């Protein structure tokens, strides 16, 4: 009887302690301030979506408690806490986007923006701010800034420690205003370049028919970005070139920093009848895939041009065309961004970009921080964007030679 009483008493004590703990947790959750709720909102999004279930080998629950206990007197303090919380993931692509930054990012994938026209990234090794590619026709492109250049300063302010969005915000501004970038190029002395901000047109496609001396007609298609217009514009370009009698194609993805994942997949479907375009791998290791299951717009021979500025969705496209045997890839090794981000709206009008998966090419190659090696490596001597696709463009000329001689296509077969 005594043992039974002792067991019942222990059970009652445990139940009471559990009730107190649960009540305390519920009270804490209910009593969160508005600023704490915003921090918790970001924490929960990352908790359920982030690709790395170890959260960079951190106790993610402990991280939550740490930042909810910090003084959060205003919204800027909350933003700082969120940025610090996300920085522990050591993933520059998972980041907070303040309301104006979030609006600018949404605009850049669907319309136009005002600034200098640079796509940028943080070098994973040096942590320096690095140019992925200038936007074609932009002030940055006209100034001669190139992929892989480092941006050391913006208007005299060091970029060391700046987030990608902070750096982008400093380079944006009203049309006609000036900004000075300190640029360092490998093997050269750092130089200051003054740029005049302008409206950046985001028409992603340039296309032209290039008749050759042997009677062949090459369709040249340059795709600068995967925005909301990319698929339609590429489809229109191919259809127009087919009507003009194109019998082969050069698809130029150089300096294409990526953009919308779905746009990259849809553009691949324009060239491939059937086959896997890309595999995605989530935090559980579950593999999904996107397939081509229709009829492509053309079956003509295709060469794809790539360089160090070919990144993200453009690497998905290049990898799909290469691994499916649809195209020969020529140029330089690509940037190597094999991570996929999703955008999440936050309650105050800001947003958070979260790495939710990684991708593999159809041959199950993980290219993150590695890049895609071309079938034929052809270094590109420094030229401005307006020289792309001309006789001054060594890679373009090599692509024309590959098409007219059929040498690479014979090797690929």
N, C-alpha and C positions, 0 to 999 in steps of 0.2 A: 504493500500500500504506500509505504514511504517512498519507494522508488518511483511509483506511478505519479505521486504528488510532485516529486522533484522534477520528473520529465515534463509534466503539465506546466509547472512553474517556469521551467526553462523555455518552453514553447511560447508562453505568454510574454516573457521578457523579450524573446527574439521578435515576436510579432509587434510588440510595442516599439522596439528600436527600429524595425523596418518601417513602421507607419510614420515614426518621427522623421526618419531619413527621407522617405518618399514625400512626406508633406513639406519638408524643407526644400527638396529639389523642385517640387511643383511651385512652391512659393517663390523660389529664386527665378524660375523660368517666367512666372507671371509678372514678377516685379522688375524685369529688365527695362531699362530706360530705352528711349527711342534710339539713342546712339548705340547702346549695347545690342539692340535688336538688329541693327544694320550689320554690325560685326558678326553677329551670330548667323545672319542670313548668308553672308559670304562663306562662313565656316561650314554651314550645312551643305551648300552647293558643292564645295570642294570635297566634303566628306563623302558624298554619294556619287560624285562624278569623276574625280581625279584618277588618272591612268595608273598611278603608282599607289597601291593599297598600303604601302609602308609609309607613305607621305615623307619620302626622303629619310626614312629610318627615324621618324619622330613619333612620339605619343601624341596623336592628334587631339585626343580629349584633353590632355594636359595643356596643349597649345590654346585650346578654347578657353579654359579657365584662366590662363595667364593673361590673355588679352581682354577678357571680360572684366577682370579685376583692375585694369588700368583706368586712371581717370580719363573720362571722355567728355569734356565740357562742351564741345561743339563738333560740327560736322568735319572740320579739317582734322581734328584730333582722331576722329573715327577713321577717316581715310588713311591717316598715318599708321594707325594700329593695323588696319587691313593690309596695307602695303608691307608692313613689317612681318605680319603673319604669313603672307604669301611668299615673302623672300626666303623663308626657311625651307621652301620646297626646292630652291635652287633651280628654278625653271623660269627663264625670262619670258616665256610665252604665256604663262599663267599670271595674270596681272589685273589690277583694278583699273577701270576706265571711268574717270570722273565724267559728269554729265556732258561737258563740252567735248571731251575726248571721245566719248561713246558716240555722240552725234557725228563727229568728224569721221570716225571709222565706218559708220554705217553709210555715210555719204560717199566715202572713197570706193566702196564696193558697188555703188548703184548710180552715182552721178558724177559730180565734180567737186574739187576742193580748191582752196587758195593757199599757196605756199611756194616752196621751191621745187617740189617734185622729186623727193628722195624716198626710196624704200630702204629701211635700215634694220639692223639686227645687232644684238650683243654677241661678240665673239665668245664662244664657250670657253676658250682657253685663256685668252688675254683679258677678257671682260671689257674690251674696248668697244666703242660704238663703231660699227662697220657698215659700209654701204653695200646693200644687196644689189641694187640697181637704180639708176635714175629713170624717171618716167620720160618716155620719148617726147621730145618737143618742149620739155620743161626748162626753166631757168638752170637747174642743176645739170641737165643733159647738155645744154648749150655751152655751159662753162667748162666742160671737159671732165667733170667728176666721173670716176669709173667705179665699177664693181670692185670690192675688196679694199677700197680706200678707207682709211680710218679718219673719223671726225674727232679731233682733239678738243676743239673749243667751239662754242656758238656765241657770237658777240662777246668774246673775251671771257666767257664763263666755261670752266672745264666741264667736259662731259663725263668725267670720272664719277661714278656713283649715281648718275642720272638713270632713271628708267627709260625704256623705249618711248613711252608716251610723254614723259617730261621733255625728252629731246625733241620729239615731233612737235609738241606744243610750242617750243621755243622757235622752231623753224617756220611755223605757220604764221600768218598775219595778213593784213589788208593788202590788196593789190597796189603795187607801186612802192611799198615800204621796203627797206633794205635790211639784210642780215648778212653778217660776215662769218664764214666758216673757216676754221683752221684745219686743213686737210693734210694728212701724211700718207705718202705712197711708199711702198717697199722700195728701198734703195735710193730714195730721194729725200731732200730736205723738206720739212713741213712748210706749207705755204698758206697764205690767207686768200680766200676767194670771196669777193663781195657779190651777192646775188640780189636781184630785185624780184620780190615776190609777185606772182602772177596767178591767174586762174589756170588750173591744171585740167586740161581736157582729158577725159578718160575714155576716149574712143579707142578700144583695145586692138583694132585690127587694121593692118595695111596690106593690100593685095595688089599684085600686078602680074600681067602675062609677060614672060621673057622669051621671045623667039631666039633660037640659036642658029648658028651658021649651017649646021647640018640638017636644018628643017624641023628639029624638035622644038616643042613649045613647053617651057617650064612655068608652072604656076607658083609664084613666090608669095607666101602668106606669112606675115610677121604678126605674132600675137604678143602684146605687151603686158597683159594682165588678165586674170580670170575674174572679171566683175560680172554683174548681172546681164550685161549685153554680149558677153563673149561668145556664147554658143550660137546665138542668132547671127551675129556678124561673121563668124567663121563659116557657118552654113551658107550664108549669102555669098561669101567670097568664093567658096568652092563651086557653088552652082554657076556663078558668073564665069569663072575660069573654065569650067567644063564646057559652057556654051561657046567660049572663045577658042576651044580646041586644045586645051592643055592636055599633054600626054604624060606628064610627070610633075612632081611637086617638091618644093623645099618649104618646110615648116620651120620658121625661125622663132625659137623660144629663148634666145639669148637675152639676158637682162630681164627676164620675166620672173618677178619675185613670188608669183602665186596669186592667191586670193581665195575665191570660193571653191571649196572642195567639189561641190556638186557641178560647178561649171567645168572643172577639169575632167570629171567623169563624162559629162555630156559631150564635150568636145572630142574625147577619145572615141565615143560611139559614132561620131561622124566619119571616122576613118576605119573602124574595125567592125566586121560583120558579127563575129561571135568570139567569145573568149573572156577570160577574167581581166578586168581592168586594174583592180587593186584589192588587196586584202586589208582588213582592219582588225586590230587586236586590242581588246579592251583590258581592263584591270584584272578580270577573271581569267585572262588568257583565251577568251572566246574569240574565234576567228569568224568574221563576217566577210562578205565579198560583194563587189559590184561587177556586174557582167554586161557585156555587149550582146544583144540578142536580136538585132534587126539587120537591115542592110545598110552598109556604109554608102556615103555619097560618091565615092570613087574607089577604084581598085588600082589606080595608077601607081607606079613606083614613087616612093616617098623617102626623102632624107630629112632628118630632124637636126637642126643646129642648136647646140647648147654651149653654155660657158659657166663661169663661176657665179654669175648672177641668175642662173636658172634654179629656182627654188620652189619647194612646197608643191602646190598643185601642178606646176609645170613639170616637176620631176615625176609626179604621178603619171602625167600624160606621156612623157618621154619613156618612162619605164614600161608602161603598157604597150606602147608601139614597138619598143625594142624586144621585150620578152615574148610578144605574140608573133614576132617575125614579120610585122607589118611594115617596119621602117628600119633604115640604117641610121644610127645616131653618130653625129660627127661634131668635133669641136674639143672642148675642154671638160674636165670633170666638174659636175654640178655642185651646188652649194651644200646639199646634205641636210635637208630638214624633213625628217620623216615622222613628224608629230602632227596630230590633228587637234584643233581647238574648237570648242563650241562657245558661243556668246550667250550669257544669261543676263536678263534684265534684273535690276535691283529696284527696290521700292521707292528710292529717291530720284530715279531717273538716270542713275549711273549704271554701269554694267561691269561684268567680270568675264574675262576670257579664261577658259580653263582647258588645259590639255586633257582630253578625254580618251584618247586612243593613240596608237602608233599605226603606221601603215607599212605594208610590205608590197613589193612589186609582184607581178604574177608568178615569178620564179621563186617567191618567198624570200626575197632579198631585203634585209633591213638596211636602208640607206642613210639612216639618221647619223649625222656627223661624219658620214663617209662619202655620200654622193654617188652619182651614176657615172661609170667610166664609159666613154663613147666607144663605138666600134672602131672608129678611126680618130686618133688624137691629133688635132691640128691646133697649135697655139695661135692665139689671136694677137697680132701686133696692135699696139694702141691706136685706135681710130675713134672718131666721134660717131655718134649714133646716125648722123645724116649720111655716113659712108657705108652703113650696113646695107648689104645686098647690092653693092657696086663692085667695079673692078678693083677698087682699093681694099676690098674685104677678102682677106686670104681664106677664111673659112667658107665664105660663100662660093668663092671660085673653086675650092676643093669639092664642095657639094655639087656644083655644076659638072665638074670633071667626073665625079662618081656616077652621076646620072647618064651623062653622054657616053661614057666608056663602059658602063655596066660592070665595072670592076668590083666594087663593093657588094653589089647585089649578087654577083656570081659567088663571091666568098661567103656571103651570108647563106646562100642556098646550100 
